[in-house]
Amino acid sequence: MLPKAVSKPVMLRLPADVKTWLEQEAARMMASQNSEIVRCLRARMDADKRAAQRERATG
């Protein structure tokens, strides 16, 4: 978990189906909903970074 000094609270509105999925996924992973949101965002960040690296490599 990040220290509070680096963490910033965010208010988030989710469609009902996304919220339901998030609740189920967090329970399945035995994790908090917050950690699941962070995990998903980091996965997207990593995917975008890899795509940008591939694009630079292929010119």
All heavy atoms as TSV, in Angstrom:
chain	resi	resn	atom	element	x	y	z
A	1	MET	N	N	0.848	-1.179	0.000
A	1	MET	CA	C	0.000	0.000	0.000
A	1	MET	C	C	0.896	1.245	0.000
A	1	MET	O	O	1.923	1.269	0.644
A	1	MET	CB	C	-0.918	0.002	1.218
A	1	MET	CG	C	-1.805	1.224	1.252
A	1	MET	SD	S	-2.830	1.372	2.730
A	1	MET	CE	C	-4.021	0.125	2.387
A	2	LEU	N	N	0.472	2.259	-0.714
A	2	LEU	CA	C	1.239	3.492	-0.777
A	2	LEU	C	C	1.079	4.304	0.498
A	2	LEU	O	O	0.009	4.298	1.099
A	2	LEU	CB	C	0.773	4.353	-1.958
A	2	LEU	CG	C	1.028	3.798	-3.354
A	2	LEU	CD1	C	0.366	4.692	-4.389
A	2	LEU	CD2	C	2.499	3.678	-3.634
A	3	PRO	N	N	2.121	5.015	0.893
A	3	PRO	CA	C	1.974	5.921	2.039
A	3	PRO	C	C	0.911	6.975	1.729
A	3	PRO	O	O	0.719	7.350	0.572
A	3	PRO	CB	C	3.349	6.562	2.173
A	3	PRO	CG	C	4.273	5.703	1.400
A	3	PRO	CD	C	3.458	5.017	0.347
A	4	LYS	N	N	0.234	7.441	2.763
A	4	LYS	CA	C	-0.847	8.417	2.550
A	4	LYS	C	C	-0.356	9.674	1.842
A	4	LYS	O	O	-1.091	10.300	1.111
A	4	LYS	CB	C	-1.511	8.763	3.870
A	4	LYS	CG	C	-2.340	7.630	4.396
A	4	LYS	CD	C	-3.174	8.030	5.581
A	4	LYS	CE	C	-3.887	6.807	6.086
A	4	LYS	NZ	N	-5.249	6.994	6.352
A	5	ALA	N	N	0.904	10.034	2.042
A	5	ALA	CA	C	1.442	11.240	1.414
A	5	ALA	C	C	1.424	11.141	-0.106
A	5	ALA	O	O	1.319	12.142	-0.795
A	5	ALA	CB	C	2.864	11.500	1.907
A	6	VAL	N	N	1.510	9.916	-0.651
A	6	VAL	CA	C	1.528	9.748	-2.097
A	6	VAL	C	C	0.167	9.344	-2.649
A	6	VAL	O	O	-0.060	9.459	-3.824
A	6	VAL	CB	C	2.544	8.686	-2.548
A	6	VAL	CG1	C	3.463	9.228	-3.589
A	6	VAL	CG2	C	3.319	8.074	-1.447
A	7	SER	N	N	-0.704	8.871	-1.817
A	7	SER	CA	C	-2.036	8.462	-2.251
A	7	SER	C	C	-2.963	9.669	-2.288
A	7	SER	O	O	-2.913	10.518	-1.422
A	7	SER	CB	C	-2.620	7.432	-1.276
A	7	SER	OG	O	-1.830	6.288	-1.231
A	8	LYS	N	N	-3.804	9.699	-3.303
A	8	LYS	CA	C	-4.788	10.773	-3.438
A	8	LYS	C	C	-6.176	10.160	-3.541
A	8	LYS	O	O	-6.418	9.299	-4.382
A	8	LYS	CB	C	-4.516	11.594	-4.710
A	8	LYS	CG	C	-3.161	12.239	-4.767
A	8	LYS	CD	C	-3.096	13.422	-3.860
A	8	LYS	CE	C	-1.733	14.091	-4.010
A	8	LYS	NZ	N	-1.549	15.164	-3.114
A	9	PRO	N	N	-7.098	10.580	-2.668
A	9	PRO	CA	C	-8.459	10.044	-2.762
A	9	PRO	C	C	-9.136	10.501	-4.051
A	9	PRO	O	O	-8.903	11.615	-4.523
A	9	PRO	CB	C	-9.168	10.614	-1.540
A	9	PRO	CG	C	-8.281	11.655	-0.974
A	9	PRO	CD	C	-6.931	11.517	-1.586
A	10	VAL	N	N	-9.950	9.616	-4.620
A	10	VAL	CA	C	-10.664	9.908	-5.858
A	10	VAL	C	C	-12.103	9.446	-5.695
A	10	VAL	O	O	-12.355	8.321	-5.267
A	10	VAL	CB	C	-10.027	9.156	-7.052
A	10	VAL	CG1	C	-10.852	9.347	-8.304
A	10	VAL	CG2	C	-8.602	9.604	-7.274
A	11	MET	N	N	-13.024	10.294	-6.039
A	11	MET	CA	C	-14.436	9.896	-6.060
A	11	MET	C	C	-14.708	9.314	-7.439
A	11	MET	O	O	-14.331	9.894	-8.454
A	11	MET	CB	C	-15.336	11.096	-5.804
A	11	MET	CG	C	-16.778	10.765	-5.748
A	11	MET	SD	S	-17.699	12.263	-5.366
A	11	MET	CE	C	-19.242	11.571	-4.938
A	12	LEU	N	N	-15.333	8.159	-7.479
A	12	LEU	CA	C	-15.500	7.454	-8.739
A	12	LEU	C	C	-16.938	6.985	-8.884
A	12	LEU	O	O	-17.485	6.352	-7.979
A	12	LEU	CB	C	-14.555	6.248	-8.737
A	12	LEU	CG	C	-14.463	5.409	-9.990
A	12	LEU	CD1	C	-13.945	6.237	-11.164
A	12	LEU	CD2	C	-13.537	4.238	-9.723
A	13	ARG	N	N	-17.540	7.300	-10.011
A	13	ARG	CA	C	-18.893	6.810	-10.310
A	13	ARG	C	C	-18.757	5.681	-11.312
A	13	ARG	O	O	-18.137	5.840	-12.351
A	13	ARG	CB	C	-19.749	7.926	-10.893
A	13	ARG	CG	C	-20.042	9.012	-9.902
A	13	ARG	CD	C	-21.058	9.999	-10.474
A	13	ARG	NE	N	-21.235	11.079	-9.546
A	13	ARG	CZ	C	-20.866	12.340	-9.765
A	13	ARG	NH1	N	-20.309	12.673	-10.905
A	13	ARG	NH2	N	-21.054	13.256	-8.855
A	14	LEU	N	N	-19.345	4.534	-10.982
A	14	LEU	CA	C	-19.256	3.367	-11.843
A	14	LEU	C	C	-20.644	2.930	-12.288
A	14	LEU	O	O	-21.582	2.962	-11.496
A	14	LEU	CB	C	-18.614	2.193	-11.077
A	14	LEU	CG	C	-17.197	2.396	-10.564
A	14	LEU	CD1	C	-16.786	1.213	-9.692
A	14	LEU	CD2	C	-16.234	2.556	-11.720
A	15	PRO	N	N	-20.752	2.474	-13.527
A	15	PRO	CA	C	-22.014	1.858	-13.940
A	15	PRO	C	C	-22.269	0.639	-13.057
A	15	PRO	O	O	-21.329	-0.001	-12.557
A	15	PRO	CB	C	-21.755	1.436	-15.391
A	15	PRO	CG	C	-20.602	2.288	-15.840
A	15	PRO	CD	C	-19.775	2.538	-14.617
A	16	ALA	N	N	-23.526	0.294	-12.861
A	16	ALA	CA	C	-23.913	-0.791	-11.954
A	16	ALA	C	C	-23.231	-2.107	-12.307
A	16	ALA	O	O	-22.768	-2.829	-11.416
A	16	ALA	CB	C	-25.432	-0.961	-11.951
A	17	ASP	N	N	-23.135	-2.424	-13.601
A	17	ASP	CA	C	-22.523	-3.699	-13.978
A	17	ASP	C	C	-21.027	-3.722	-13.675
A	17	ASP	O	O	-20.486	-4.752	-13.261
A	17	ASP	CB	C	-22.774	-4.031	-15.452
A	17	ASP	CG	C	-22.180	-3.011	-16.411
A	17	ASP	OD1	O	-22.137	-1.801	-16.076
A	17	ASP	OD2	O	-21.759	-3.422	-17.512
A	18	VAL	N	N	-20.362	-2.595	-13.804
A	18	VAL	CA	C	-18.932	-2.510	-13.489
A	18	VAL	C	C	-18.734	-2.634	-11.982
A	18	VAL	O	O	-17.837	-3.332	-11.520
A	18	VAL	CB	C	-18.319	-1.194	-14.024
A	18	VAL	CG1	C	-16.867	-1.041	-13.594
A	18	VAL	CG2	C	-18.442	-1.131	-15.538
A	19	LYS	N	N	-19.587	-1.995	-11.206
A	19	LYS	CA	C	-19.502	-2.072	-9.750
A	19	LYS	C	C	-19.718	-3.507	-9.277
A	19	LYS	O	O	-18.989	-4.000	-8.405
A	19	LYS	CB	C	-20.537	-1.129	-9.119
A	19	LYS	CG	C	-20.620	-1.185	-7.611
A	19	LYS	CD	C	-19.366	-0.683	-6.937
A	19	LYS	CE	C	-19.617	-0.548	-5.435
A	19	LYS	NZ	N	-18.408	-0.536	-4.662
A	20	THR	N	N	-20.691	-4.195	-9.862
A	20	THR	CA	C	-20.944	-5.585	-9.510
A	20	THR	C	C	-19.731	-6.446	-9.833
A	20	THR	O	O	-19.294	-7.265	-9.020
A	20	THR	CB	C	-22.198	-6.111	-10.240
A	20	THR	OG1	O	-23.316	-5.325	-9.844
A	20	THR	CG2	C	-22.461	-7.574	-9.930
A	21	TRP	N	N	-19.157	-6.262	-11.013
A	21	TRP	CA	C	-17.961	-7.016	-11.396
A	21	TRP	C	C	-16.823	-6.731	-10.428
A	21	TRP	O	O	-16.126	-7.652	-9.998
A	21	TRP	CB	C	-17.536	-6.666	-12.828
A	21	TRP	CG	C	-16.290	-7.376	-13.227
A	21	TRP	CD1	C	-16.195	-8.621	-13.769
A	21	TRP	CD2	C	-14.957	-6.895	-13.088
A	21	TRP	NE1	N	-14.875	-8.938	-13.977
A	21	TRP	CE2	C	-14.093	-7.896	-13.574
A	21	TRP	CE3	C	-14.393	-5.713	-12.610
A	21	TRP	CZ2	C	-12.708	-7.756	-13.583
A	21	TRP	CZ3	C	-13.007	-5.579	-12.617
A	21	TRP	CH2	C	-12.182	-6.589	-13.102
A	22	LEU	N	N	-16.627	-5.466	-10.084
A	22	LEU	CA	C	-15.564	-5.072	-9.164
A	22	LEU	C	C	-15.744	-5.748	-7.803
A	22	LEU	O	O	-14.795	-6.290	-7.240
A	22	LEU	CB	C	-15.533	-3.552	-9.000
A	22	LEU	CG	C	-14.528	-2.985	-8.015
A	22	LEU	CD1	C	-13.096	-3.358	-8.401
A	22	LEU	CD2	C	-14.694	-1.470	-7.928
A	23	GLU	N	N	-16.952	-5.748	-7.289
A	23	GLU	CA	C	-17.235	-6.401	-6.004
A	23	GLU	C	C	-16.904	-7.891	-6.076
A	23	GLU	O	O	-16.263	-8.448	-5.173
A	23	GLU	CB	C	-18.702	-6.205	-5.621
A	23	GLU	CG	C	-19.052	-4.788	-5.258
A	23	GLU	CD	C	-20.548	-4.543	-5.162
A	23	GLU	OE1	O	-21.356	-5.389	-5.611
A	23	GLU	OE2	O	-20.909	-3.480	-4.633
A	24	GLN	N	N	-17.336	-8.539	-7.148
A	24	GLN	CA	C	-17.105	-9.976	-7.303
A	24	GLN	C	C	-15.618	-10.280	-7.472
A	24	GLN	O	O	-15.106	-11.238	-6.885
A	24	GLN	CB	C	-17.907	-10.514	-8.486
A	24	GLN	CG	C	-19.395	-10.474	-8.250
A	24	GLN	CD	C	-20.198	-10.776	-9.495
A	24	GLN	OE1	O	-19.680	-10.835	-10.614
A	24	GLN	NE2	N	-21.502	-10.973	-9.309
A	25	GLU	N	N	-14.943	-9.491	-8.273
A	25	GLU	CA	C	-13.517	-9.709	-8.516
A	25	GLU	C	C	-12.700	-9.489	-7.246
A	25	GLU	O	O	-11.791	-10.248	-6.946
A	25	GLU	CB	C	-13.036	-8.781	-9.643
A	25	GLU	CG	C	-11.674	-9.091	-10.158
A	25	GLU	CD	C	-11.553	-10.417	-10.891
A	25	GLU	OE1	O	-12.563	-11.105	-11.134
A	25	GLU	OE2	O	-10.414	-10.788	-11.212
A	26	ALA	N	N	-13.031	-8.452	-6.498
A	26	ALA	CA	C	-12.325	-8.183	-5.240
A	26	ALA	C	C	-12.533	-9.344	-4.259
A	26	ALA	O	O	-11.583	-9.794	-3.621
A	26	ALA	CB	C	-12.798	-6.869	-4.634
A	27	ALA	N	N	-13.752	-9.846	-4.178
A	27	ALA	CA	C	-14.026	-10.979	-3.290
A	27	ALA	C	C	-13.267	-12.217	-3.753
A	27	ALA	O	O	-12.663	-12.930	-2.941
A	27	ALA	CB	C	-15.531	-11.257	-3.241
A	28	ARG	N	N	-13.261	-12.468	-5.055
A	28	ARG	CA	C	-12.568	-13.634	-5.606
A	28	ARG	C	C	-11.065	-13.570	-5.328
A	28	ARG	O	O	-10.441	-14.575	-5.019
A	28	ARG	CB	C	-12.815	-13.714	-7.115
A	28	ARG	CG	C	-12.239	-14.954	-7.781
A	28	ARG	CD	C	-12.540	-14.959	-9.271
A	28	ARG	NE	N	-11.735	-14.016	-10.005
A	28	ARG	CZ	C	-10.463	-14.222	-10.386
A	28	ARG	NH1	N	-9.859	-15.333	-10.082
A	28	ARG	NH2	N	-9.818	-13.310	-11.082
A	29	MET	N	N	-10.500	-12.374	-5.420
A	29	MET	CA	C	-9.065	-12.190	-5.206
A	29	MET	C	C	-8.735	-11.966	-3.731
A	29	MET	O	O	-7.570	-11.788	-3.382
A	29	MET	CB	C	-8.561	-11.000	-6.036
A	29	MET	CG	C	-8.737	-11.168	-7.536
A	29	MET	SD	S	-7.757	-12.495	-8.210
A	29	MET	CE	C	-6.144	-11.762	-8.119
A	30	MET	N	N	-9.773	-11.933	-2.887
A	30	MET	CA	C	-9.609	-11.633	-1.458
A	30	MET	C	C	-8.827	-10.323	-1.283
A	30	MET	O	O	-7.827	-10.253	-0.561
A	30	MET	CB	C	-8.932	-12.789	-0.727
A	30	MET	CG	C	-9.804	-14.027	-0.701
A	30	MET	SD	S	-9.193	-15.388	0.296
A	30	MET	CE	C	-7.735	-15.862	-0.574
A	31	ALA	N	N	-9.289	-9.309	-1.976
A	31	ALA	CA	C	-8.641	-8.004	-1.990
A	31	ALA	C	C	-9.703	-6.921	-1.836
A	31	ALA	O	O	-10.895	-7.186	-1.948
A	31	ALA	CB	C	-7.884	-7.802	-3.308
A	32	SER	N	N	-9.243	-5.721	-1.592
A	32	SER	CA	C	-10.180	-4.603	-1.515
A	32	SER	C	C	-10.573	-4.163	-2.925
A	32	SER	O	O	-9.856	-4.425	-3.905
A	32	SER	CB	C	-9.551	-3.427	-0.766
A	32	SER	OG	O	-8.508	-2.856	-1.541
A	33	GLN	N	N	-11.694	-3.495	-3.007
A	33	GLN	CA	C	-12.110	-2.950	-4.296
A	33	GLN	C	C	-11.095	-1.916	-4.774
A	33	GLN	O	O	-10.786	-1.854	-5.964
A	33	GLN	CB	C	-13.508	-2.349	-4.183
A	33	GLN	CG	C	-14.567	-3.410	-3.965
A	33	GLN	CD	C	-15.956	-2.851	-3.810
A	33	GLN	OE1	O	-16.287	-1.821	-4.382
A	33	GLN	NE2	N	-16.777	-3.537	-3.028
A	34	ASN	N	N	-10.555	-1.149	-3.851
A	34	ASN	CA	C	-9.551	-0.155	-4.208
A	34	ASN	C	C	-8.334	-0.822	-4.852
A	34	ASN	O	O	-7.845	-0.368	-5.895
A	34	ASN	CB	C	-9.117	0.633	-2.970
A	34	ASN	CG	C	-8.157	1.733	-3.323
A	34	ASN	OD1	O	-8.550	2.788	-3.790
A	34	ASN	ND2	N	-6.868	1.487	-3.096
A	35	SER	N	N	-7.836	-1.902	-4.247
A	35	SER	CA	C	-6.653	-2.557	-4.806
A	35	SER	C	C	-6.952	-3.158	-6.172
A	35	SER	O	O	-6.080	-3.197	-7.045
A	35	SER	CB	C	-6.094	-3.609	-3.851
A	35	SER	OG	O	-6.976	-4.687	-3.714
A	36	GLU	N	N	-8.178	-3.607	-6.397
A	36	GLU	CA	C	-8.549	-4.129	-7.710
A	36	GLU	C	C	-8.586	-3.017	-8.753
A	36	GLU	O	O	-8.174	-3.218	-9.895
A	36	GLU	CB	C	-9.892	-4.850	-7.646
A	36	GLU	CG	C	-9.795	-6.202	-7.003
A	36	GLU	CD	C	-8.785	-7.099	-7.695
A	36	GLU	OE1	O	-8.922	-7.390	-8.898
A	36	GLU	OE2	O	-7.818	-7.516	-7.028
A	37	ILE	N	N	-9.065	-1.846	-8.378
A	37	ILE	CA	C	-9.052	-0.710	-9.308
A	37	ILE	C	C	-7.613	-0.347	-9.656
A	37	ILE	O	O	-7.274	-0.166	-10.831
A	37	ILE	CB	C	-9.800	0.500	-8.705
A	37	ILE	CG1	C	-11.293	0.197	-8.611
A	37	ILE	CG2	C	-9.543	1.758	-9.523
A	37	ILE	CD1	C	-12.085	1.202	-7.790
A	38	VAL	N	N	-6.752	-0.286	-8.658
A	38	VAL	CA	C	-5.338	0.041	-8.896
A	38	VAL	C	C	-4.703	-1.029	-9.780
A	38	VAL	O	O	-3.980	-0.721	-10.727
A	38	VAL	CB	C	-4.572	0.199	-7.564
A	38	VAL	CG1	C	-3.081	0.328	-7.802
A	38	VAL	CG2	C	-5.093	1.411	-6.799
A	39	ARG	N	N	-4.989	-2.306	-9.499
A	39	ARG	CA	C	-4.433	-3.392	-10.307
A	39	ARG	C	C	-4.840	-3.252	-11.770
A	39	ARG	O	O	-4.007	-3.357	-12.685
A	39	ARG	CB	C	-4.902	-4.746	-9.767
A	39	ARG	CG	C	-4.301	-5.939	-10.507
A	39	ARG	CD	C	-4.902	-7.253	-10.038
A	39	ARG	NE	N	-6.334	-7.345	-10.290
A	39	ARG	CZ	C	-6.886	-7.596	-11.480
A	39	ARG	NH1	N	-6.123	-7.757	-12.533
A	39	ARG	NH2	N	-8.190	-7.658	-11.610
A	40	CYS	N	N	-6.115	-2.969	-12.019
A	40	CYS	CA	C	-6.601	-2.806	-13.389
A	40	CYS	C	C	-5.953	-1.611	-14.084
A	40	CYS	O	O	-5.551	-1.697	-15.249
A	40	CYS	CB	C	-8.122	-2.648	-13.398
A	40	CYS	SG	S	-9.017	-4.151	-13.003
A	41	LEU	N	N	-5.850	-0.508	-13.376
A	41	LEU	CA	C	-5.242	0.686	-13.968
A	41	LEU	C	C	-3.762	0.461	-14.271
A	41	LEU	O	O	-3.265	0.855	-15.326
A	41	LEU	CB	C	-5.420	1.890	-13.048
A	41	LEU	CG	C	-6.854	2.409	-12.946
A	41	LEU	CD1	C	-6.945	3.492	-11.878
A	41	LEU	CD2	C	-7.332	2.941	-14.286
A	42	ARG	N	N	-3.052	-0.186	-13.353
A	42	ARG	CA	C	-1.632	-0.468	-13.591
A	42	ARG	C	C	-1.445	-1.429	-14.770
A	42	ARG	O	O	-0.519	-1.266	-15.560
A	42	ARG	CB	C	-0.974	-1.017	-12.338
A	42	ARG	CG	C	-0.779	0.063	-11.294
A	42	ARG	CD	C	0.298	-0.312	-10.308
A	42	ARG	NE	N	0.424	0.687	-9.275
A	42	ARG	CZ	C	1.131	1.792	-9.376
A	42	ARG	NH1	N	1.777	2.056	-10.491
A	42	ARG	NH2	N	1.196	2.652	-8.375
A	43	ALA	N	N	-2.331	-2.409	-14.895
A	43	ALA	CA	C	-2.261	-3.322	-16.037
A	43	ALA	C	C	-2.440	-2.552	-17.338
A	43	ALA	O	O	-1.723	-2.790	-18.322
A	43	ALA	CB	C	-3.319	-4.423	-15.908
A	44	ARG	N	N	-3.360	-1.612	-17.358
A	44	ARG	CA	C	-3.575	-0.786	-18.553
A	44	ARG	C	C	-2.368	0.106	-18.827
A	44	ARG	O	O	-1.941	0.269	-19.975
A	44	ARG	CB	C	-4.844	0.050	-18.383
A	44	ARG	CG	C	-5.139	1.027	-19.501
A	44	ARG	CD	C	-5.302	0.308	-20.855
A	44	ARG	NE	N	-5.421	1.257	-21.927
A	44	ARG	CZ	C	-6.582	1.727	-22.375
A	44	ARG	NH1	N	-7.708	1.319	-21.838
A	44	ARG	NH2	N	-6.601	2.604	-23.346
A	45	MET	N	N	-1.808	0.681	-17.751
A	45	MET	CA	C	-0.613	1.513	-17.908
A	45	MET	C	C	0.531	0.703	-18.505
A	45	MET	O	O	1.225	1.163	-19.419
A	45	MET	CB	C	-0.197	2.095	-16.556
A	45	MET	CG	C	-1.132	3.164	-16.029
A	45	MET	SD	S	-0.817	3.593	-14.293
A	45	MET	CE	C	0.827	4.274	-14.383
A	46	ASP	N	N	0.726	-0.521	-18.008
A	46	ASP	CA	C	1.788	-1.390	-18.521
A	46	ASP	C	C	1.549	-1.752	-19.979
A	46	ASP	O	O	2.479	-1.749	-20.789
A	46	ASP	CB	C	1.895	-2.666	-17.679
A	46	ASP	CG	C	2.427	-2.415	-16.275
A	46	ASP	OD1	O	2.997	-1.324	-16.026
A	46	ASP	OD2	O	2.268	-3.318	-15.422
A	47	ALA	N	N	0.309	-2.062	-20.324
A	47	ALA	CA	C	-0.023	-2.412	-21.707
A	47	ALA	C	C	0.232	-1.228	-22.638
A	47	ALA	O	O	0.786	-1.396	-23.733
A	47	ALA	CB	C	-1.484	-2.864	-21.806
A	48	ASP	N	N	-0.149	-0.036	-22.214
A	48	ASP	CA	C	0.091	1.162	-23.032
A	48	ASP	C	C	1.583	1.413	-23.204
A	48	ASP	O	O	2.040	1.780	-24.287
A	48	ASP	CB	C	-0.574	2.384	-22.401
A	48	ASP	CG	C	-2.088	2.388	-22.551
A	48	ASP	OD1	O	-2.637	1.499	-23.240
A	48	ASP	OD2	O	-2.729	3.279	-21.960
A	49	LYS	N	N	2.352	1.198	-22.133
A	49	LYS	CA	C	3.801	1.391	-22.191
A	49	LYS	C	C	4.434	0.398	-23.169
A	49	LYS	O	O	5.281	0.773	-23.989
A	49	LYS	CB	C	4.401	1.233	-20.797
A	49	LYS	CG	C	5.876	1.503	-20.732
A	49	LYS	CD	C	6.382	1.373	-19.303
A	49	LYS	CE	C	7.875	1.628	-19.217
A	49	LYS	NZ	N	8.359	1.483	-17.846
A	50	ARG	N	N	4.023	-0.870	-23.092
A	50	ARG	CA	C	4.558	-1.881	-24.016
A	50	ARG	C	C	4.186	-1.547	-25.462
A	50	ARG	O	O	5.014	-1.685	-26.372
A	50	ARG	CB	C	4.040	-3.269	-23.645
A	50	ARG	CG	C	4.702	-3.856	-22.410
A	50	ARG	CD	C	4.354	-5.322	-22.213
A	50	ARG	NE	N	2.931	-5.601	-22.177
A	50	ARG	CZ	C	2.168	-5.547	-21.092
A	50	ARG	NH1	N	2.698	-5.223	-19.931
A	50	ARG	NH2	N	0.886	-5.814	-21.162
A	51	ALA	N	N	2.967	-1.094	-25.690
A	51	ALA	CA	C	2.537	-0.730	-27.042
A	51	ALA	C	C	3.366	0.432	-27.572
A	51	ALA	O	O	3.776	0.432	-28.741
A	51	ALA	CB	C	1.054	-0.386	-27.052
A	52	ALA	N	N	3.633	1.419	-26.743
A	52	ALA	CA	C	4.436	2.570	-27.151
A	52	ALA	C	C	5.867	2.136	-27.460
A	52	ALA	O	O	6.472	2.613	-28.438
A	52	ALA	CB	C	4.429	3.637	-26.063
A	53	GLN	N	N	6.412	1.212	-26.677
A	53	GLN	CA	C	7.762	0.708	-26.929
A	53	GLN	C	C	7.816	-0.055	-28.246
A	53	GLN	O	O	8.762	0.088	-29.008
A	53	GLN	CB	C	8.228	-0.179	-25.766
A	53	GLN	CG	C	8.529	0.601	-24.505
A	53	GLN	CD	C	8.770	-0.294	-23.299
A	53	GLN	OE1	O	8.375	-1.455	-23.282
A	53	GLN	NE2	N	9.394	0.257	-22.292
A	54	ARG	N	N	6.793	-0.870	-28.516
A	54	ARG	CA	C	6.752	-1.598	-29.786
A	54	ARG	C	C	6.661	-0.632	-30.959
A	54	ARG	O	O	7.310	-0.819	-31.981
A	54	ARG	CB	C	5.559	-2.557	-29.819
A	54	ARG	CG	C	5.775	-3.842	-29.054
A	54	ARG	CD	C	4.705	-4.876	-29.368
A	54	ARG	NE	N	3.356	-4.424	-29.126
A	54	ARG	CZ	C	2.722	-4.493	-27.947
A	54	ARG	NH1	N	3.327	-4.995	-26.904
A	54	ARG	NH2	N	1.489	-4.061	-27.832
A	55	GLU	N	N	5.851	0.405	-30.782
A	55	GLU	CA	C	5.681	1.390	-31.855
A	55	GLU	C	C	7.004	2.098	-32.141
A	55	GLU	O	O	7.370	2.315	-33.291
A	55	GLU	CB	C	4.591	2.390	-31.486
A	55	GLU	CG	C	4.219	3.285	-32.652
A	55	GLU	CD	C	3.005	4.136	-32.345
A	55	GLU	OE1	O	1.994	3.589	-31.891
A	55	GLU	OE2	O	3.099	5.367	-32.564
A	56	ARG	N	N	7.741	2.470	-31.082
A	56	ARG	CA	C	9.036	3.121	-31.279
A	56	ARG	C	C	10.037	2.176	-31.931
A	56	ARG	O	O	10.836	2.594	-32.761
A	56	ARG	CB	C	9.593	3.615	-29.935
A	56	ARG	CG	C	8.935	4.893	-29.445
A	56	ARG	CD	C	9.718	5.526	-28.313
A	56	ARG	NE	N	9.826	4.664	-27.135
A	56	ARG	CZ	C	8.946	4.600	-26.152
A	56	ARG	NH1	N	7.883	5.362	-26.184
A	56	ARG	NH2	N	9.136	3.787	-25.120
A	57	ALA	N	N	9.972	0.903	-31.580
A	57	ALA	CA	C	10.911	-0.076	-32.121
A	57	ALA	C	C	10.665	-0.341	-33.613
A	57	ALA	O	O	11.609	-0.620	-34.356
A	57	ALA	CB	C	10.816	-1.391	-31.349
A	58	THR	N	N	9.397	-0.257	-34.029
A	58	THR	CA	C	9.086	-0.539	-35.423
A	58	THR	C	C	9.073	0.744	-36.270
A	58	THR	O	O	8.986	0.667	-37.483
A	58	THR	CB	C	7.720	-1.240	-35.542
A	58	THR	OG1	O	6.699	-0.422	-34.994
A	58	THR	CG2	C	7.749	-2.592	-34.875
A	59	GLY	N	N	9.169	1.877	-35.606
A	59	GLY	CA	C	9.271	3.150	-36.286
A	59	GLY	C	C	7.994	3.625	-36.808
A	59	GLY	O	O	7.570	4.253	-37.559
